[in-house]
């Protein structure tokens, strides 16, 4: 189901590669070439990560630089979905000189994974390409079910408002709107779940969680943009949608 991408250590490690300054300044394609060498598709997005989570490195101690790189998106082979390969990279620890500058550091570890995104269908941008944080990581065990529920959610959204299934019910809790932060195009808090369904950015689903099954069916939760939707799914149909719009820290 998922595409597994393995990089041989001999191919991934190229010494020397980059400095921390180059991580911040080089174009993504050039940075990817220096760190990874050739990739299947060009690197289009790159940045240093976890920097804000770590305390300053004491003088004379090695600094570990971590970089995330995203390939250009492409069709995935899964109906309706695009894919993007993400490379989580750790450079070999390096010690800064007397002026605080870090030397060139070779790649120590590369961990690739394949992410997915429902194709954009509103005509507002490329069908596949998007920012890396708008792509979804899904395990082999969950992939079939997750893809099926997202397809159904997209269909329900596309069919609304005139052709909603008669068994479908919904709720909405617009916390942001009640606090005065209205959704784009809205003049107040959203109180109709059908409006939330229309606003929900299916192509930006970036996280999912399997809930406990109930007598009403299976439950899945999806996070996209500032929205979360809890989906109840039974006998190949979505029967209930519960939308919530609230502030959430980086995920």
Backbone as numpy.savetxt, mean C-alpha at the origin, in Angstrom:
# Nx Ny Nz CAx CAy CAz Cx Cy Cz
-0.42 -18.06 -6.72 -1.26 -16.87 -6.72 -0.38 -15.62 -6.72
0.45 -15.49 -5.71 1.33 -14.34 -5.64 2.61 -14.62 -6.38
3.20 -13.57 -6.91 4.45 -13.72 -7.62 5.59 -13.59 -6.64
6.40 -14.61 -6.54 7.54 -14.61 -5.63 8.77 -14.18 -6.40
9.47 -13.18 -5.89 10.64 -12.67 -6.58 11.84 -12.86 -5.68
12.76 -13.65 -6.12 13.95 -13.92 -5.32 15.17 -13.31 -6.01
16.01 -12.68 -5.23 17.25 -12.11 -5.75 18.42 -12.88 -5.16
19.26 -13.40 -6.00 20.47 -14.07 -5.53 21.38 -13.04 -4.88
22.02 -13.44 -3.79 22.86 -12.50 -3.05 23.96 -11.94 -3.94
24.49 -12.76 -4.80 25.59 -12.30 -5.66 25.13 -11.23 -6.62
23.84 -11.26 -7.00 23.32 -10.27 -7.93 22.88 -9.01 -7.20
22.39 -9.18 -5.95 21.83 -8.05 -5.23 22.90 -7.17 -4.61
24.02 -7.74 -4.20 25.02 -6.97 -3.48 26.05 -6.42 -4.45
26.13 -5.11 -4.47 27.11 -4.45 -5.31 27.84 -3.44 -4.43
29.14 -3.53 -4.34 29.87 -2.64 -3.46 30.91 -1.87 -4.27
31.06 -0.56 -3.97 30.20 0.23 -3.10 28.94 0.67 -3.84
27.92 1.12 -3.11 26.69 1.53 -3.77 26.41 3.01 -3.55
25.78 3.39 -2.41 25.34 4.77 -2.26 25.69 5.32 -0.88
25.60 6.63 -0.77 25.70 7.30 0.52 24.29 7.69 0.95
24.15 8.07 2.22 22.84 8.47 2.71 22.36 9.73 1.98
23.30 10.62 1.61 22.92 11.82 0.88 22.34 11.46 -0.49
22.92 10.45 -1.14 22.42 10.04 -2.45 21.05 9.39 -2.35
20.78 8.72 -1.24 19.45 8.14 -1.04 18.40 9.24 -1.11
18.72 10.41 -0.58 17.76 11.51 -0.54 17.70 12.31 -1.83
18.75 12.23 -2.67 18.82 13.15 -3.81 18.77 12.48 -5.18
19.18 11.24 -5.30 19.21 10.60 -6.62 17.80 10.31 -7.12
17.57 10.43 -8.43 16.28 10.00 -8.99 16.05 8.51 -8.68
14.80 8.10 -8.49 14.53 6.71 -8.12 15.14 5.68 -9.05
15.09 5.91 -10.37 15.62 4.93 -11.31 17.13 4.74 -11.12
17.86 5.86 -10.92 19.30 5.77 -10.73 19.65 5.14 -9.39
18.88 5.51 -8.36 19.12 4.92 -7.05 18.88 3.41 -7.09
17.82 3.01 -7.76 17.55 1.58 -7.90 18.64 0.84 -8.63
19.19 1.44 -9.66 20.26 0.82 -10.42 21.50 0.64 -9.54
21.80 1.64 -8.72 22.99 1.55 -7.86 22.84 0.51 -6.76
21.61 0.40 -6.23 21.40 -0.52 -5.10 21.10 -1.93 -5.57
20.25 -2.05 -6.60 19.75 -3.37 -7.01 20.36 -3.90 -8.29
20.95 -3.00 -9.09 21.33 -3.42 -10.43 20.07 -3.45 -11.30
19.99 -4.38 -12.23 18.84 -4.45 -13.12 17.63 -5.04 -12.39
16.46 -4.46 -12.66 15.20 -4.99 -12.15 14.28 -5.21 -13.35
13.20 -5.98 -13.13 12.31 -6.32 -14.24 11.70 -5.07 -14.86
11.30 -4.12 -14.00 10.75 -2.85 -14.45 11.49 -1.73 -13.74
11.45 -0.50 -14.28 12.18 0.61 -13.65 11.68 0.90 -12.24
12.59 1.39 -11.40 12.22 1.88 -10.08 11.66 3.30 -10.24
10.45 3.54 -9.69 9.79 4.83 -9.89 9.58 5.60 -8.58
9.84 4.95 -7.45 9.64 5.62 -6.16 10.65 5.04 -5.17
11.27 5.92 -4.37 12.29 5.47 -3.42 12.40 6.46 -2.28
12.61 5.94 -1.08 12.85 6.81 0.06 13.47 6.01 1.20
14.08 6.73 2.12 14.62 6.13 3.34 13.46 5.91 4.31
13.47 4.81 5.05 12.37 4.56 5.96 12.88 4.17 7.36
11.98 4.33 8.32 12.22 4.06 9.74 13.21 5.02 10.37
13.65 6.03 9.64 14.62 6.98 10.17 14.07 7.68 11.41
12.76 8.04 11.37 12.15 8.78 12.48 11.91 7.91 13.71
12.04 6.58 13.55 11.79 5.68 14.67 13.06 5.36 15.46
14.20 5.77 14.96 15.47 5.39 15.57 16.14 6.59 16.23
16.76 6.41 17.40 17.48 7.51 18.05 18.74 7.85 17.25
19.24 9.07 17.41 20.48 9.45 16.72 21.60 8.46 17.05
22.42 8.16 16.05 23.54 7.23 16.24 24.67 7.94 16.99
25.17 7.38 18.09 26.30 8.00 18.81 27.52 8.09 17.91
28.32 9.12 18.12 29.54 9.32 17.33 30.44 8.08 17.43
30.95 7.65 16.30 31.85 6.51 16.25 31.15 5.17 16.17
29.83 5.18 16.21 29.06 3.94 16.11 28.49 3.80 14.69
28.31 2.57 14.21 27.80 2.38 12.85 26.33 2.78 12.71
26.01 3.36 11.58 24.63 3.75 11.25 24.08 2.77 10.21
22.86 2.31 10.44 22.20 1.41 9.49 21.19 2.22 8.68
21.32 2.18 7.36 20.41 2.89 6.47 19.47 1.88 5.82
18.16 2.17 5.90 17.16 1.33 5.26 16.45 2.13 4.18
16.22 1.50 3.05 15.62 2.17 1.90 14.49 1.29 1.37
13.40 1.91 0.94 12.34 1.18 0.25 12.27 1.68 -1.18
12.19 0.74 -2.12 12.15 1.03 -3.55 10.93 0.35 -4.16
10.23 1.08 -5.03 9.06 0.52 -5.71 9.28 0.49 -7.21
9.00 -0.65 -7.81 9.03 -0.76 -9.27 7.80 -0.09 -9.88
7.89 0.17 -11.16 6.74 0.61 -11.95 5.64 -0.45 -11.87
4.39 -0.01 -11.82 3.26 -0.95 -11.74 3.00 -1.60 -13.10
2.35 -2.77 -13.04 2.01 -3.49 -14.26 0.78 -4.36 -13.99
0.22 -4.94 -15.04 -0.88 -5.89 -14.86 -0.39 -7.08 -14.05
-1.28 -7.62 -13.23 -0.87 -8.67 -12.31 -1.22 -10.08 -12.77
-2.16 -10.20 -13.72 -2.67 -11.51 -14.05 -3.89 -11.88 -13.22
-4.13 -11.11 -12.14 -5.35 -11.25 -11.35 -6.38 -10.29 -11.91
-7.54 -10.79 -12.28 -8.55 -9.97 -12.93 -8.85 -8.70 -12.12
-8.67 -7.55 -12.78 -8.98 -6.27 -12.16 -7.87 -5.66 -11.34
-6.76 -6.37 -11.16 -5.71 -5.89 -10.27 -4.40 -5.60 -11.00
-3.71 -4.57 -10.50 -2.34 -4.26 -10.91 -1.40 -4.78 -9.82
-0.13 -4.81 -10.14 0.87 -5.21 -9.15 2.06 -4.27 -9.18
2.77 -4.24 -8.08 3.98 -3.42 -7.96 4.93 -4.16 -7.03
6.18 -4.28 -7.43 7.17 -4.95 -6.59 7.83 -3.91 -5.68
7.87 -4.25 -4.40 8.52 -3.40 -3.40 9.78 -4.10 -2.91
10.89 -3.35 -2.84 12.15 -3.88 -2.32 12.47 -3.16 -1.01
12.52 -3.91 0.07 12.97 -3.37 1.35 14.47 -3.66 1.45
15.27 -2.61 1.55 16.73 -2.73 1.44 17.39 -2.25 2.73
18.36 -3.03 3.21 19.20 -2.59 4.32 20.63 -2.52 3.82
21.24 -1.33 3.98 22.63 -1.16 3.59 23.55 -1.61 4.72
24.76 -1.96 4.37 25.74 -2.38 5.38 26.02 -1.22 6.32
26.05 -1.46 7.65 26.31 -0.38 8.60 27.62 0.36 8.27
27.58 1.68 8.42 28.75 2.50 8.11 28.96 3.51 9.23
30.20 3.92 9.42 30.55 4.88 10.47 30.87 6.23 9.83
30.25 7.29 10.35 30.44 8.63 9.80 31.85 9.14 10.09
32.34 10.01 9.20 33.66 10.60 9.41 33.55 11.75 10.41
34.66 12.48 10.59 34.69 13.54 11.60 33.69 14.65 11.30
33.30 14.79 10.02 32.35 15.83 9.64 30.90 15.33 9.65
30.73 14.09 10.07 29.38 13.53 10.13 28.87 12.94 8.85
29.75 12.81 7.83 29.33 12.26 6.54 29.56 10.75 6.51
28.57 10.03 6.02 28.68 8.58 5.90 29.31 8.20 4.58
30.18 7.19 4.57 30.81 6.75 3.32 29.83 5.92 2.47
30.29 5.57 1.27 29.51 4.66 0.44 29.26 3.36 1.19
28.04 2.85 1.06 27.69 1.62 1.77 27.13 0.59 0.79
27.64 -0.63 0.83 27.09 -1.68 -0.03 25.76 -2.21 0.52
25.01 -2.86 -0.34 23.75 -3.47 0.06 24.03 -4.71 0.90
23.33 -4.81 2.05 23.49 -5.97 2.92 22.34 -6.96 2.76
21.11 -6.45 2.58 19.96 -7.34 2.51 18.87 -6.71 1.64
18.27 -7.51 0.77 17.15 -7.06 -0.06 15.99 -8.03 0.16
14.84 -7.48 0.53 13.64 -8.30 0.73 12.55 -7.81 -0.21
12.29 -8.55 -1.30 11.26 -8.12 -2.25 9.90 -8.72 -1.92
8.85 -8.02 -2.30 7.49 -8.55 -2.17 6.63 -7.92 -3.26
5.53 -8.60 -3.57 4.62 -8.11 -4.60 3.37 -7.56 -3.94
3.00 -6.32 -4.32 1.83 -5.65 -3.79 0.78 -5.52 -4.89
-0.47 -5.30 -4.48 -1.58 -5.27 -5.44 -2.45 -4.05 -5.24
-3.15 -3.68 -6.33 -4.04 -2.52 -6.31 -5.14 -2.72 -7.32
-6.39 -2.43 -6.92 -7.50 -2.46 -7.86 -7.29 -1.36 -8.89
-7.46 -1.70 -10.16 -7.19 -0.73 -11.22 -8.09 0.49 -11.09
-7.51 1.66 -11.33 -8.30 2.88 -11.36 -9.20 2.86 -12.58
-10.48 3.12 -12.35 -11.44 3.05 -13.46 -12.20 4.36 -13.68
-11.81 5.43 -12.94 -12.57 6.67 -13.06 -12.01 7.61 -14.12
-10.93 7.20 -14.79 -10.36 8.02 -15.86 -9.52 9.17 -15.36
-9.29 9.28 -14.04 -8.55 10.42 -13.49 -7.04 10.21 -13.50
-6.58 9.03 -13.86 -5.15 8.76 -13.88 -4.85 7.42 -14.52
-3.58 7.05 -14.57 -3.22 5.75 -15.16 -3.94 4.62 -14.45
-4.34 3.62 -15.19 -5.11 2.52 -14.62 -4.33 1.76 -13.56
-3.02 1.64 -13.75 -2.22 0.82 -12.83 -1.34 1.62 -11.90
-0.67 2.64 -12.41 0.35 3.31 -11.60 -0.27 4.07 -10.45
0.44 4.10 -9.33 0.01 4.83 -8.15 1.13 4.82 -7.14
0.97 5.57 -6.06 1.99 5.61 -5.03 2.06 4.26 -4.31
3.26 3.91 -3.89 3.46 2.60 -3.30 2.59 2.33 -2.08
2.31 3.39 -1.28 1.53 3.16 -0.06 0.06 2.89 -0.36
-0.37 3.05 -1.62 -1.74 2.73 -2.00 -1.88 1.31 -2.54
-0.84 0.52 -2.43 -0.89 -0.88 -2.86 -1.00 -1.77 -1.63
-1.55 -2.95 -1.85 -1.93 -3.86 -0.78 -1.01 -5.07 -0.74
-0.54 -5.40 0.46 0.21 -6.64 0.67 -0.77 -7.70 1.16
-0.73 -8.87 0.53 -1.67 -9.93 0.90 -0.96 -11.27 0.88
-1.25 -12.10 1.87 -0.58 -13.40 1.98 -1.18 -14.40 1.01
-0.45 -15.46 0.74 -0.96 -16.51 -0.14 -2.26 -17.10 0.40
-2.35 -17.25 1.71 -3.53 -17.88 2.29 -4.78 -17.00 2.18
-4.60 -15.68 2.17 -5.74 -14.76 2.12 -6.05 -14.25 0.71
-5.12 -14.41 -0.22 -5.20 -13.72 -1.50 -6.50 -13.98 -2.25
-6.89 -15.24 -2.39 -8.08 -15.57 -3.19 -9.32 -14.89 -2.62
-9.50 -14.97 -1.30 -10.67 -14.37 -0.67 -10.62 -12.84 -0.73
-9.47 -12.26 -0.46 -9.34 -10.80 -0.49 -9.64 -10.25 -1.87
-9.07 -10.86 -2.90 -9.33 -10.40 -4.26 -10.82 -10.52 -4.60
-11.45 -11.61 -4.19 -12.87 -11.82 -4.50 -13.74 -10.75 -3.84
-13.47 -10.44 -2.56 -14.29 -9.45 -1.87 -14.07 -8.06 -2.45
-12.84 -7.70 -2.79 -12.58 -6.39 -3.38 -13.27 -6.28 -4.74
-13.25 -7.35 -5.53 -13.97 -7.32 -6.82 -15.46 -7.06 -6.59
-16.05 -7.75 -5.62 -17.47 -7.56 -5.33 -17.75 -6.14 -4.84
-16.86 -5.61 -3.99 -17.02 -4.25 -3.48 -16.98 -3.24 -4.63
-16.04 -3.43 -5.56 -15.94 -2.54 -6.73 -17.20 -2.64 -7.59
-17.75 -3.83 -7.73 -18.96 -4.00 -8.54 -20.15 -3.33 -7.88
-20.28 -3.51 -6.56 -21.37 -2.85 -5.84 -21.27 -1.35 -6.00
-20.05 -0.82 -5.87 -19.85 0.62 -6.03 -20.20 1.07 -7.44
-19.80 0.29 -8.43 -20.08 0.64 -9.83 -21.57 0.60 -10.13
-22.29 -0.33 -9.49 -23.73 -0.48 -9.74 -24.57 0.56 -9.01
-24.03 1.16 -7.96 -24.79 2.13 -7.18 -24.98 3.42 -7.98
-26.04 4.18 -7.69 -27.05 3.90 -6.65 -28.27 3.15 -7.17
-28.37 2.98 -8.49 -29.63 2.48 -9.05 -29.81 0.98 -9.00
-28.70 0.24 -8.85 -28.80 -1.21 -8.96 -28.15 -1.92 -7.76
-28.35 -1.38 -6.58 -27.83 -2.02 -5.38 -28.62 -3.30 -5.10
-27.94 -4.36 -4.67 -28.65 -5.60 -4.33 -29.68 -5.33 -3.23
-30.88 -5.91 -3.34 -31.92 -5.63 -2.35 -31.56 -6.08 -0.94
-30.68 -7.10 -0.82 -30.33 -7.59 0.51 -29.24 -6.75 1.18
-28.67 -5.77 0.47 -27.53 -5.01 0.99 -27.99 -3.92 1.95
-27.37 -3.90 3.14 -27.62 -2.85 4.11 -26.28 -2.17 4.43
-26.35 -1.04 5.13 -25.11 -0.34 5.44 -25.26 0.68 6.54
-24.10 1.11 7.07 -24.04 2.18 8.06 -22.82 3.05 7.74
-22.80 4.24 8.32 -21.63 5.11 8.16 -21.42 5.90 9.44
-20.15 6.08 9.80 -19.76 6.89 10.96 -18.65 7.82 10.50
-19.00 9.08 10.21 -18.04 10.06 9.69 -17.50 10.90 10.84
-16.53 10.37 11.57 -15.96 11.08 12.71 -15.27 12.37 12.26
-14.53 12.29 11.15 -13.83 13.47 10.65 -14.81 14.58 10.29
-15.91 14.19 9.64 -16.91 15.18 9.26 -17.54 15.86 10.47
-17.81 15.09 11.52 -18.39 15.67 12.73 -17.44 16.66 13.39
-16.14 16.44 13.17 -15.14 17.36 13.73 -14.88 18.56 12.82
-15.65 18.66 11.73 -15.51 19.80 10.83 -14.59 19.58 9.65
-14.03 18.38 9.52 -13.15 18.08 8.40 -13.96 17.26 7.38
-14.58 17.96 6.45 -15.51 17.32 5.53 -14.79 16.62 4.39
-15.37 15.55 3.92 -14.82 14.85 2.77 -14.92 15.74 1.54
-14.04 15.50 0.56 -14.03 16.31 -0.65 -15.41 16.31 -1.30
-15.88 17.52 -1.64 -17.17 17.65 -2.30 -18.37 17.64 -1.38
-18.14 17.49 -0.07 -19.24 17.43 0.89 -19.32 18.73 1.69
-20.56 19.11 2.06 -20.77 20.35 2.81 -21.00 20.09 4.29
-20.90 18.84 4.70 -21.10 18.48 6.09 -20.75 17.02 6.29
-20.96 16.49 7.50 -20.66 15.08 7.73 -21.51 14.17 6.84
-20.95 13.06 6.44 -21.68 12.08 5.63 -22.55 11.24 6.56
-23.84 11.20 6.26 -24.77 10.45 7.10 -25.46 9.31 6.35
-25.27 9.24 5.04 -25.88 8.18 4.23 -24.78 7.22 3.78
-24.91 5.95 4.12 -23.85 5.00 3.78 -23.69 4.86 2.27
-24.71 5.18 1.50 -24.59 5.11 0.03 -23.62 6.17 -0.48
-23.62 7.33 0.18 -22.64 8.37 -0.17 -21.23 7.90 0.18
-21.09 7.25 1.33 -19.78 6.71 1.72 -19.32 5.66 0.72
-20.24 4.82 0.26 -19.90 3.82 -0.75 -19.38 4.49 -2.01
-20.02 5.56 -2.43 -19.58 6.28 -3.63 -18.20 6.90 -3.43
-17.93 7.40 -2.21 -16.66 8.08 -1.93 -15.50 7.12 -1.66
-15.80 5.89 -1.28 -14.74 4.98 -0.84 -13.76 4.68 -1.99
-12.44 4.95 -1.81 -11.46 4.77 -2.89 -10.95 3.32 -2.98
-11.69 2.49 -3.67 -11.35 1.07 -3.76 -9.93 0.87 -4.29
-9.50 1.71 -5.21 -8.17 1.54 -5.80 -7.05 2.00 -4.89
-7.38 2.45 -3.66 -6.36 2.83 -2.69 -6.39 1.94 -1.45
-7.04 0.79 -1.54 -7.04 -0.13 -0.41 -5.60 -0.56 -0.13
-5.14 -0.29 1.09 -3.73 -0.55 1.40 -3.56 -1.52 2.57
-4.65 -1.88 3.23 -4.56 -2.80 4.36 -5.86 -3.58 4.46
-5.75 -4.79 4.98 -6.94 -5.61 5.17 -6.80 -6.42 6.45
-7.94 -6.86 6.98 -7.94 -7.70 8.17 -9.12 -8.64 8.10
-8.87 -9.91 8.37 -9.95 -10.89 8.40 -10.59 -10.88 9.79
-11.90 -10.68 9.83 -12.62 -10.69 11.09 -13.13 -12.08 11.43
-13.69 -12.20 12.60 -14.26 -13.47 13.02 -15.58 -13.72 12.28
-15.78 -14.93 11.75 -17.06 -15.22 11.09 -18.21 -15.22 12.08
-19.38 -14.81 11.61 -20.59 -14.81 12.43 -21.68 -15.59 11.70
-22.86 -15.65 12.31 -23.97 -16.34 11.64 -24.46 -15.58 10.42
-23.98 -14.33 10.25 -24.35 -13.53 9.08 -23.38 -13.72 7.92
-22.20 -14.28 8.19 -21.24 -14.52 7.13 -19.81 -14.22 7.54
-18.92 -14.17 6.56 -17.52 -13.82 6.79 -17.36 -12.32 6.86
-16.38 -11.86 7.60 -16.17 -10.43 7.78 -14.74 -10.04 7.41
-14.64 -9.00 6.61 -13.35 -8.44 6.21 -13.36 -6.93 6.45
-12.22 -6.39 6.83 -12.07 -4.95 7.01 -10.99 -4.45 6.06
-11.27 -3.33 5.38 -10.33 -2.75 4.43 -10.11 -1.27 4.76
-8.84 -0.85 4.68 -8.48 0.55 4.90 -8.02 1.16 3.59
-8.60 2.34 3.24 -8.25 3.04 2.01 -8.37 4.53 2.24
-7.26 5.25 2.07 -7.29 6.68 2.33 -7.69 6.94 3.77
-8.70 7.79 3.98 -9.17 8.10 5.33 -10.37 7.24 5.73
-10.70 6.26 4.91 -11.87 5.42 5.14 -11.48 4.00 5.56
-12.33 3.41 6.40 -12.31 1.97 6.66 -13.71 1.44 6.36
-13.77 0.27 5.74 -15.07 -0.37 5.54 -15.00 -1.80 6.06
-16.00 -2.18 6.84 -16.16 -3.57 7.28 -17.19 -4.21 6.36
-16.81 -5.33 5.76 -17.64 -5.99 4.76 -18.11 -7.34 5.30
-19.42 -7.56 5.29 -19.98 -8.88 5.60 -20.30 -9.57 4.28
-19.82 -10.79 4.15 -19.82 -11.48 2.87 -20.36 -12.89 3.08
-21.39 -13.27 2.33 -21.98 -14.60 2.50 -22.52 -15.11 1.17
-22.28 -16.37 0.87 -22.79 -17.05 -0.32 -22.49 -16.23 -1.58
-21.25 -15.75 -1.68 -20.83 -15.03 -2.87 -21.40 -13.64 -3.02
-21.99 -13.08 -1.94 -22.59 -11.75 -2.02 -22.16 -10.92 -0.81
-22.08 -9.60 -1.02 -21.89 -8.68 0.09 -23.28 -8.35 0.65
-23.45 -8.53 1.96 -24.76 -8.29 2.56 -24.79 -7.05 3.45
-23.63 -6.61 3.92 -23.61 -5.42 4.78 -22.27 -4.70 4.64
-22.34 -3.35 4.64 -21.15 -2.50 4.58 -21.22 -1.51 5.73
-20.16 -1.42 6.51 -20.09 -0.48 7.62 -18.88 0.43 7.40
-19.14 1.68 7.07 -18.08 2.64 6.75 -17.76 3.50 7.96
-16.46 3.81 8.09 -16.01 4.72 9.13 -14.92 5.61 8.56
-15.04 6.90 8.79 -14.03 7.87 8.33 -13.43 8.51 9.57
-12.12 8.31 9.76 -11.49 8.81 10.97 -10.00 9.03 10.72
-9.40 9.82 11.59 -7.97 10.11 11.50 -7.19 8.89 11.99
-6.18 8.53 11.22 -5.34 7.39 11.61 -3.90 7.72 11.31
-3.02 7.33 12.21 -1.59 7.57 12.00 -1.05 6.76 10.85
0.21 6.98 10.46 0.82 6.24 9.37 0.75 4.75 9.62
0.47 3.99 8.53 0.37 2.54 8.67 1.48 1.86 7.91
